[in-house]
Amino acid sequence: MSTKKSGKSSLTALRNAVCRANIELYKRGLAHFTFGNASGIDRERGLVVIKPSGVPYSKLTPANLVMTDLDGNIVSSKLKPSSDLPTHLVLYKAFKDIGGVAHTHSQYATAWAQAWREIPCLGTTHADYFDGSVPITRAMDRAEIVADYEANTGKAIVRRFEGLDPLKRPGVLVGAHAPFAWGRDVAAAVEMAAIIEEVATLAHHTIAVNPNVQPIPDVLREKHFNRKHGPGAYYGQR
Ligand SMILES: [Zn+2]
């Protein structure tokens, strides 16, 4: 088999996976109207596949997704890419181990983002996926908003992750905006977007029941995170 053929088939597989992931965002109620987008990357070729801008989820097909290089140059498409593409590209360049990014305006996570509150780790459901809070970015200044807003959104996320491992905290709230999630591939990124919405909902209700609740102790958080993701992970089937 020629490399050309296998390259083509892996890009077809990427298109199929990104299409399925975007439809999944919609089906799970994480993205209403045309809000939200998911992308995946072929690291070997440096090519990103993302949802086209403004196309309803019911009209998405693998063929109408947009493929670009890491600088945002369109490789194949008649449609414009999602306007959030520059944010995705900044994340792919900075976080070398991620293979997919998902952005939603899911209700509870977006409420936390609008309230400028990171989501504290209040229980083991959260600790199973995040080794700490779901962080929040700092406010962007006027110049960052006026020009290159989407790329600057990505840069604000990357700055927030200085000293943090993006695979141990696979998502973020962009203040006044909404969550971005990522993972090893696009399906994992969408799964993480759903998990962030779940922990945002749980944290909201937990604080309603007890406004004085505190984050769980480090030892309990680390136990839960590491039994699923640490070097000696033992959760689930091997
Ligand atoms: Zn958005």
Residues whose N, C-alpha, C, O or C-beta is under 5 A from the ligand:
A	BS01	ZN	A178
